[in-house]
Amino acid sequence: MSGERYVCIHGHFYQPPRENPWLEAVEVQDSAHPFHDWNERVAAECYAPNATSRILDGDGAIIDLSNNYAKISSDFGPTLLTWLERHDPRTYQAVLEADRLGRERFAGHGPAMAQAYNHIILPLAESRDKRSQILWGLRDFAHRFGRQAEGMWLAEAAVDLESLEIMAELGVRFTVLAPRQAQRVRRLGEEQWHDVSGARIDPRRAYQCVLPSGRSLALFFYDGPIAQDLAFAGLLDSGERLAARLLGAFSPGDEAQLAHVATDGESYGHHHARGDMALAYGLYHLERSPTARLTVYGEFLALHPPTYQVEIFPNSSWSCVHGVERWRADCGCNTGGHPGWNQQWRAPLRGALDWLRDNLATAYVREMSRLCADPWAARDDFIAVILDRSPEARAAFLSRHAIRRLTPAEEVTFFELLELQRHALLMYTSCGWFFDEVSGLETQQVLGYAARAMQLASSACHLQLTETFAALLERAPSNIPEFGTARGVFAQLIEPAILDLTRVGAHYAVYSLFADYREREQVYCFDARQLSLLREDLGRLRLRVGRVALRSQVTGEEQTLSFAVIYFGDHNLSGGVRPFIDEQRFAEMRGEIRDCFTRGDAAGTVRLIEKHFESGAYSLWHLFRDQQRQIVGQILDAALDDVERTLRRLKEQHYATLEVTRRMGMPLPRILSRIAELIHSADFLDLMAGEAVDVELLRRANEEARRWGVEPDRVTAAFTVSRRVNRAMLELEADPERLELLRRVEGLLVAVEPLQLELDLWMAQNVHFTLDRRHRPALEARAAEGDVQAQAWLAAFAALAPRLGVKVR
């Protein structure tokens, strides 16, 4: 083989936007347990490990750490990067740093590609929506990576000529498609076309796609069989086999060849446990191969421009054999997890959203034309505010687009209209159609965006669209009888979640019973300024009466509210919220309610609250989900304390009998065994919750549990211990000479060893490896000179290594 040989692995990293459309934050998702939500879970299983993936020797010891992102081609969804930036900055910075390192490695060509903003199926989108999606994706990329994107990934690799035209116009040089999306090819300068349909295109070169405008961009078609085996057939079970498979993709010839695959990035750790390590080991072998060298698409394209032209199948994708029907029809493509279900809801759902989009667009242009010269140019530029919602950025945006100085009320309308359009784009996120059922989490998410868009249309345009939209949803059948249709989903799951400032005020009021608010607080995407707050407690009874000024950080909408809430204990509370009227009337109301409460007249206090707040009562249900879980958890903890005391009393009363039963080899009665398990679990979690774990108490508790044959909830126990050890090791990384921390981590691992938990200690192992390379040599030098502290550190460091499953050099 005389031609140059290259290998490229592309990972498409993406999670659907999961933020509550009104709070701009991801709320707790029980299906992601023990993590808070699916973003957090996938980040822990995939995104973070790939930033510091381990390469092991034959004995399982770490020999190197790899930032995989610096060696592969990748695209990260802007909505995912937004979440990582806020919630996992360590991984976020590693992704950005990988692109910088990659540019050094690949002759100035970064490994990162842009992605169309929120994963819309572009062939099914309106022309102006395609432009905004592509432009927003490119602007977001430049903002984060500090350079212009050479390539762009299309959601689901769904492609049409118009999208390629917009990409080429905006400076995109290439994209990546599936082999079955190629229709025919010819060598440049020749007339004869060759049919390559049915995935028969040679994937080992770049192709030129000439567009109707005369512009062109390059297309890469990944190796389908290798990608399929990597994602679904166990190729990631062995990094060595992955490398061999890619190196085996070349053929004899003098032309340069590129062996490359594209898969979901979540394959490397989330879909396939330890897939990041298989990838790292595969890259390790490829880097040392004399046969080929690693590259990324931008570098390969610069070195070997296309010598062939290609024509594609428009309206095609990588995950639907029917083109793009999976996102608008019951084409038969589904997850396969629900035999007997159908997806007849897909077309009516898209039809309802198309109707909504068109009505929103008309209203948007009508109202926005009164405030700015070019409404659609303003929307295209709105990504600047999405990326930076500071007052300065908002003022700069207004100066660019407003036709005159706007009043405060007009500014609110201005940003409400732009937010209306943002949600009109978000409601087309592809995941809403990908899965099997119209009531699924992803479809709920797009319906939530639609609801938020309609709410903004009502405020900014005085346009009521909800009833007609709901009627259109009735045409979309659900597979679940309780919902009947998508209208049932909307009514039962979406409409109750709709928020306004009064509802935010209700949350603030109810939570004030359980939290000590500062004068200024951020309540999700709202600024809350406490104007006054009366606190009165009588035993279990609590009363709060106050005023709060709320402001949306998103639209600038403001409102001052007064509230009163009374708490009776457990889950019982009552309260009211209303717009603030005037200081005198508020003072009179507060005094009246306070006097009644301090007399111990709880029922009278409730009646007064109902009298002064006619708009309706509020309760624990009006807390937002995370705080609701927190408060209910506190209430349950109190109840469980009572139960636990009772169980402990039973255990103590019958301890001797239980011990005799155990010594006689008789199994404990199930109810007594269960009591012992519950108490042990409670003891375990209590011990783990402290600032420093009492290792001796933990050892005794585990020894007693072992004798009685009981154990804690293994999933929760493993998660709790893993998180504690990993966090402690990160503390050690920041302050390496904390000897007591080294000893504390070792003691904890020794104490839990009898439980044989499946711990996830990859972060702790990585930190240990890094300290071994960067910090231990200096300690050894000091120890050789007689430094007792250094000698103790080295001994503790060596003792911890086998507990973490690592080796010290």
N, C-alpha and C positions, 0 to 999 in steps of 0.2 A: 504494500500500500504506500504509494509515493506521495499522495496528497496529504495536506495537514488534517489532523483529526482533533475535533473539539467535543466537549460534553457540557451540556447545560441542563440543570434541574430547575424547573419553575414551580413555585408554590403560590397558590391563590389563597391569601389569608383574608377571611371575611367573616363577620357575624352580622346578622340583621340588626338594625337599630332597635333596641329594646326599651328605650326611655319612655316613661309615661309622657304622653304628648303635652300634658299640662304642667308637669313638674320638672321636665327635662332631666330626669334621673331614672335609673333602673331600680325598680322596687324588687323586694324579695321574691324569688321564684322557687317554690317548694320542690319542683322536679329536679333542681340542681343540687339538692342536699348532698353532702353537708355544707356546700358553698352557698353564698348569698344568692347568686344568680348564675346564669349560664355563661355570661362573659367572664366572670371570676373563675368559674370552673375550667373553661377552655383555656384561659390564660395560664392557670396553674398547670394544666396538663400538656399544653402545647407551646404557647407563645413565649412564656418565660423559659422553659427548658431549652428551646431552640436558640436562645440568646447565649446560654452557657452550657452547651451539651457536652457530655462526657465521652471521651474515647478511652476504652478499657484495654488492658493487656489480657493475655491468656488466663491470668489468675483473677481477673475481675478488678484489678487495681486501675485507678485513673492514671493515664499517662499524658493526657492533654485535655484542655477545655476548648470548645469550638463555638464561636458565634456563627452558626450556620447561615444566618442571613447575609454575612459578608461573602459567602462563597456560592450562593445560589441566586437565581433570578427570583424576584418576588413582587407581588403587589399586595398592599394592605388597603382595605376599605377605609375611606375617610371617616366613616361613622365609627369604625372599630378603633382607629388611631385616636379619635377624640376621647373614647372611653379609656384607652390605655394611658393617654396623657394625664387624665384626671386620677385614675385609680391604680395604675401600675407604672409609675414614671420610670422605674428602673428598666423594665422591659422596653418601654417606649424609647428611652434614650439609647438602648442597645440597638434597636431597629434603625434609628437615625445614624448612629455611629457605624453600623454595618455598611450603610451606603457610602459613607466617607472612606472607610477602609477598602471597600470594593472598587471605588474610583481609582485608588492607588494601585490596586491589583490588576485592574482590567483597562489600563491605558486611558484613564479618564472617564470611562463609561460606568456609571453607577449600576448596581444590580437591581435597584428598586424601580418598579414601573408604577405609573398612576393607575387609578381605577375610576370609572364613571361613578359619580358621587354616591348615590344611595341604592345602587344595584337595581336599577330599572331595566327591564327588557327593552332595549332601545328600539328594535324594529317595530314594536307596538306603540311607541310613544309619538306624540305630536312633534313636529319639526322644532318648534321653539323649546320644547321640553328636552329634546335630544341635545340641543346646543347648551342649555343651562347645565344639564347633567355632566356633559363633557368638560365644559368650561369650569364648573365648580370643582370637578375632580382634578383638573390641571392646576387651578389656583391653590387648592388645598395642598397638593403635592409640593408646589414651589414654596409655599409658606413653611412647610415642615422640613423639607429636605434641602432647601436653600439652592435649588437649581431647577431648570426646566426639565420636564420629563421627556425622555426620548420615546418611550413606549407607553401604551395604555392598554389595560385589560378591560374587556367588555363583560358585563354581567352575564354569567352562563355562556360566555363566548358567543352570545347572540348578536348576529351581525346583519347589517343591510348596507347598501351602497351610500345612502344618505348619511348614516353615522360615520362611515369611513371618510366621506367628503368633509364633514365638519372636523373630524380629527386631523385630517391632512391640512385643512385651512388653518387650524390652530397650532400647527407645528409638530404634531405627532408623527414619528417616523415609522413606527411599526406596531403591530399587535400580534397576538398568538391565537390560533384557531385549532379546532379538531380536524383530523384528516378527512372526515366525511363531509366537511364543509367546502372542500375544493371540488370544482366541476370539471375544468379542463385547463391544460397548461400548454405552453409552447416556448421554445428557446427564443430569446430576444433576437430580432432580425429575421425570424422565419415566419412564414404565413400559416403553416400547418398546425392546427390545434390537436391535442391528444386528450381523449376522455380519461379522467382519473376519478370519476365518481365511484362510490362504494369504498371510499377510504383507500384508494390505490395510489395516491400521490406519494412521491418520494419525500419523506420528511427531513432529509439531511441537508437541505439548502434553504436559503431565503428566496422568496418569490416577490416579484413586483406586481402590484395590483394597480392597473391604470383605471382611473375613475372617469365618469362622464365629463367632468369639468376639464379634464386634461391633467389634473393633479394625480399624484400617485403616492403610495406608501408601501412598505414591505410587509409581507405576511409570512409568519412561520407556522407550520402545521406540525404539531408534536407527534411523537411516535405513539400511536394508539394502543397497540398490544402491550407495550412496556408500561404505559400509564395505567392501563386497565389492571394489569397484574400487580402493579405497585399499590393501587387503591383497593383492590378487591380480592387478590389471589395470593396474598402472603409474601410478596416480594420483599416487603419491609421486615420480614423475620430475620433477615441477614443483610447487613450492610455490605459485606463482601460479595454476596450474590447480586445485590443491586448494582454494584460497580461492574461486576463481570457482565451482567446483562447489557448495560449501557455500552461497554467496550466491545461487546459482540454485535452491536448494531451496524458497524461499518462494513463497507464492501470494497473490493479492489477498485482502484481508479486513481487518476491524477488530480481530480477536483478536490477542493477542501470539503470536508463533510462535518456535519453537526449532528450528534446524537443527543436528542433532548426529549424531555417529558414535561407535561404540565398536569398537576393534580391539585385538589384541595389541600391547602397548607395544613389543615387540621388532621390530615393523614399522619403527620409527623408528631404523634404524641397523644392526640385526642381520640381519633378513630382507631389508632393502633398504639397500644401502650408501649412506651419507650421507643416510639418511631423516630423521635428526634435523635436517639443514640444510633439507630440503624443508619439514619441519614448522615450523621457525623462520621461514622465509621466508613460508610460508602465514600464520602468526600475525602476522607483520609487516604483511602486506597487510590482514588482517582488522582489526587494530587501527586502521588508517588508513581503513577503509571508512566512508563516510557512510550505508551501507545498514543495517548491523547492528553490534552490539557483542558482544565476547566475554563469556561468562558461564560459570558452573559450575552444576551441578544444584541445589545448595542455595540459591543466590541466586535462580535462576529460580523455584524452588518457592515461596520466600517472597514474591516479587513477583507470581506468577501461580499461585495454588493451582488444583488440578484443578477443572474444570467438567464432566468426564466420568468415568463409572465404567467399569471394565474387569473382565472375567473372563478368566482365563488358561487355557491348557492345562496342567494339572498334569503333572509328570514330563516336562518338555520342557527343551531346552537350545539353545545357539546353534551347537553344532558337530556335532550328530547329527540328521539329518532324521527319525530314527525315535524321537525322544524322548530317553531316556537309555540306549538299548540298547547303545550303543558301549561302555559300562562294565559290561555283564553278558551280552552275547550276540554271536554272529557275525552282525551285522546288515548287513554289507557296507561299513560305514564303515571306512576305513583310509587310510594315507598314499598308497597307489597305487604305492609303490616296489617292491613284490614281487609281480608277477603270479603267480597260481597258489597263493599262500599263503592260508590261511584263519585265522580267529580263533575256532575252536571251543574254544580254551583259555579264553576269557574267562569263561564261565559256571562251569566247574569251579573256576577259580581263585577266583572270588568265593565259591562255595559252600564251599571249603576255609577261606577266611578268615572267613566267617560262622560256621562251626563252631568255629573257634579263638576268635573274639571271644566267643561265648556261653560257652564253657568258661572262658575267662579271666575273664569277668564274674562267673560263679558263684564261682570261687575267690577273686577279688578281694574280693567282698562278705563271704565267709566269714572270710577272714583279716583284712581291714581292720576289720571290726566289732569285733574284739578290741582294736583300737588307737585307733579314733576313732568318734564318735557317728554321723556321716553320711558313708559312704564316697564317695557321688557328689557331695556338696557339697565334699568335700575335693578330688576330682578337678577340679571346676569352678574351684576356687581355686588349683589347682596352677600355673596360668600365672604366678603371682607368683614362684614358685621358678624356673621356666624362664627368666624374665626376669632374675632375680637369684639366683645360686647361692651367694652369700656366706654364711658361717656365721650372720651376723646375720639374714638373710632366712629361712634355714632354721629358726632358732630361733623366729622370730616365727610362722612357719607352724605349727610344732609346737604352740606355745602356743594357736593358734586352733583346732586340730583334734584334738590328742591328748586322750584321756579322762583321762590321768594322766601323770606323769613317766615317760618310757620309758627302759629300759636302753639302753646303746649298741647291743647286738645288736638290740633292738626298733626302734631308730631306723633301722638299716640295712634291716630288713624293711619298715618304714613307707615309706621312700623307694623301695625296690625295687618295692613294690606300685604306687606312683604312676607310676614309670617304666614298669612293665608296661602300665599303661593309656595312657601317652603313646605307646608304640610300637604299641599296639593301634589307636590313631587314625592314626598315621603310615602304618600298613600299608594304609590305604585311599586314599592319595594317588592322585588320578585318573589320573596319567600311567602308572601301572602297567597300565592297560587301553587307553590311547589308541592305542598304536602296534601294529605288525603281528605281533610275535613274543613269546612268553612268556619267551624268554631275553634279551630286550632289556635295556639298562641300567636303564630305569625299572622294569621288572618285577622285575629282580634287586633293586632297591632296596626294593620293598615286601616281597619275600620275606625280605630281610635284617632288616627291622623285625619281621616275624613270628618269625624265628629268635631275635631278641633278646628279644621278649616271652615266648617259650617258655622261654628260658634263665632269665629272671627268675621265671617261674612255678615252675620247678623249684627255684630257691633259696628263694623266699619262701613258696611254697605246697606244696612237695614234690609237685608235679604233673608227670607226664611225658606230654607231648602230642605229641612229635615224630614218633613212629612212625605214629600214626593220621593226623596232618597230612600226612606224606609219602605215605601210601597214598591220601589224597584227591587229592593233587596228581597222582597217576598217571592220573587221569581227564582231565587237561588236556594235549592233544597238542601237541607242538612241531612246527614246520615244518622243523626241522633234525634230521636223522637221528641225529647224534651225541648228542643229548639224549634223543630219544624222547618224553619227556613232561616236564611241569614237575617231576616227581620227580627226573628226571635233572639238570635245571637246579639244583635245590636241593642235590642230592648233590655235584655237580661244582663249583658256583660259590659256594654259600652256606655249606654246612657247614664247608668248610676255612677260612673266614674268621672263624668264631666264636672269640671271645676270652674268656679269664678272666684273673685276676691273675697266674697262673703264666705264661701266654703273654705278658703284658706284661713280666713279669720276664725272660723269655727274650729279648725285644727289648732290654731294658735291658742284659742281659749281653752279647749279641752286639755291640751298638752301642758298648759300653765299649771294645772292641778298636780302635775308630776315632775315638772322641771323648773329650775330657777332661771328664768330668762334674764339675760343682760339687757341693757337699754337698747342695744342694736343687735339683731340676730339675722342670719340668713336662713330662711325657711325654703329649702330647695332653690328655685329660681326667683324667689321673692325676698325683698328687703323688708324687714319688720322693725319698726321703731316704736318702742314702748313709750306711750305718753303718760300712762298712769296704771298702777296695778295695786289693788287692795287684796291682801292675803289675810284670811281669818281661818283658824283651825279650832275645832272643838272635838277632841278625841279623834274618832275616825272621820268625822265630818270635816270637809274642807270647802271653803268658799273663795272664789276669785272673781273680782269685778274690775274691769279695766278698759282702757282705750289703746288701740294700736293703729299706727299708720302703715299701710302696706303699699308696696310698689313692685310691679313686675319688672324684672331685669330684662325681659324679652321685648315687651311692647311699650314699657314706660307707663302703663295704666296705674293710677293711684286711687286709693280710697282709705278713709279713716273710719274705723269701726269701733263700736262699744260692745262689750260682752259681759255676761255674768254666767258663772257655772258653779254648780254645787255637786260635791262628791259624797256618796253615802258609804263607800267601801265596796270591795269586790269589783263588780263590773257596773255598778249602779251609779249613774250620774245624770244630770239634766242641766241644760243651759240654753242660752239664746244669744244671737248676734244680730246687730242691726247697724245701719249707717249712723255715724255720730251726728247729733243735731246741734246741741250747744252745751257749753260748760255748765250753766246753771241747772238745766234739766238733768244732765248726767249726774251732777253732784247730789241733787235731790233723790234721784233713783238709787244711787249708790248708798246713800245714807239710810234710805228706807229698807233696802235689802239687808244691809249690814245689821241694823237694829233688830230686825226680825230674826236673823241668823244667830246673833249673840244671845238672844233670849232662848235659844235652843229649839226654835220652832222651824224644823226642817220642812214640814209640809207647807207652812205659810211662806217660807222662802221660795219654794217651788212655784207657788201661786203668784208671788210677786214677779218672779222671772217671766212666767208666762204672760202676765199682765203687761210688762214693759217690753217684751220681745215677741210681738205678735206674728213675726215672720215664720216661726216654727222652732221647735225644740231640737237641740243637738245632743249627741250621746257619744259613747266610745266608738261607735261605728264611723264617726266623722273624722277620726284620726286617719292620716295617711298610713299606708300599709305597714311600713317599717316601724313607725312609732306605735301603731296599733299592736303589732306583735310584741314590741318591747314592753308596753304597759300590761297587756294580757299576760305576758311572761312573768312580770312582777307579781301580778295578782295570783297566777297559778303557783308561783314559787311560795307565796305565803300559805296557800292551801296545801301545797305539797309538804311544806314544813310540818304542818299538823299531821298529815298522813305519815310522814317519815318518823315523827316522834312516836306515833302509835305503833308503827312497825318495829321500831327499835325496842320499845317496851316489850312487845311480844317476843322478840328475839332474846332479850335479856332474861325474861321470865322462863323461857324454855331452853336456854342455852345448854344446860347440863344434859337434858334429854337429847337435844340435837347432837351433842358431842358423843354421847353414848351410842346413838344410832350410827354415827359416822364410824366409830371404832369397831362396831360390830359388822361393818361392811354392808349395812342395809342402806338402800337408796332413800334419800330424804323424800317425804311426801311432797308432791308437786307444789302445793301452796306454800310450804315452808321454804322449799328451794327457791321459789320465786321471790319470797320476801328477802332471803339472803342476797339474791342477785340484785334486787332493787337497792338495798342498803349499801352493798359494795359499790354499785355504780354511783350512787350519791356521794359516798366517801371519796371515790376516785376523782370525780369531777370537782368536788370541793377542794381537794388537795391540789389539783392542777390549776385551780383558779387563783391561788395566792400569788403574791409578788415573787416569792421564792418557794419552790416546792420543798416540803419537809420529806426528804428522801427516806428517812428512817420510818416515819409513819406510813408512807406509801409502801415500803417494803413489807411492813407488818400486815397492812390491809391486804396486799396481794398474797402473802403467805397464808392468811386465814381463808381467803377466797379459794386458794388452791386446795387447802385441806378439805374444804366443803364442796369442792367441785363446781364452783360458780365463777362467773366472769362478767365483766361489764359489757355494755353495748360496744361490740368490737369496732364498728364503723366510727362511732363518735369518739371512742377512746383513741383509735389510731390517728384520726384527724386532729384531735386535741394535742396529743403528744408530738406529732409531726410538726404542727404549726409552732408549738412552743420551742422545740429544738431548733427549727430553722430560724425563727426570730432571734433566739439567743445567739446563734452563730453569726447572724448579720450584725448584731451588737458587737460581737467579738471582732468582726472584720473592721468595724469602725474604730475600735479601741483594742488592738490585738493583745496587749499585755495584761488584760484582766484575768489573772490566774484563777480567781474565785469563780469566774464564769465558765472557764474550761472545766473545772472540777464539778460545778453544778450540772453541766450538761452530761458529763460522764455518769454522775450519780443518778440522774434521772433515767438514763438509758439502762443502767444496771438494775434499777428498781423495777422497771417495766418489762425487763427481759423475760421473766417467767410467763408473762401474758402472751408472748409470741405474736405480737401485733404486726400487721403488715404496714410498716412505717414508710412514708414517702420522705426521704431525707436528702433528696438530690441537692437542695440549696445548701444544707449543712455540709454535705460532702464536697461541694464545689468550693465553699469557703475554706474548709480544711485544706484542700489541695492548693488553693491560692496562697494561704498562709505558709504552707510547707515550702512553696517556691519562693515567695517574696519576703517572708518575715523570719522564718526559722534560721537561715544562715547567719543573720546578725545575732540572734540569741545564742547560737552555738559558739560564735566568737567570744561573746561575753561570758558564757559558761566556762569556756576554756581558760579564761582569766580569773576564774574563781567567783563569778557573780552567782550568789546562792539563789536569788530570785529567778535568774535566767535558767539555772539548772532545774528548779522546781517547775518552771513553765514547760521546759522540754519534756520532763517526765510526764506531766499532765497531758501534754499534747500527744505524746506517743501512746499513753494509756487510752485516750479518747479514740484514736484511729480505728482500732478493731471494732469498737462499738458502733462507729459510723460505717463500717465496711470499707475502709480505705487503708492504704499503706503509706507509711512514712518512708521516704527514701533512705 
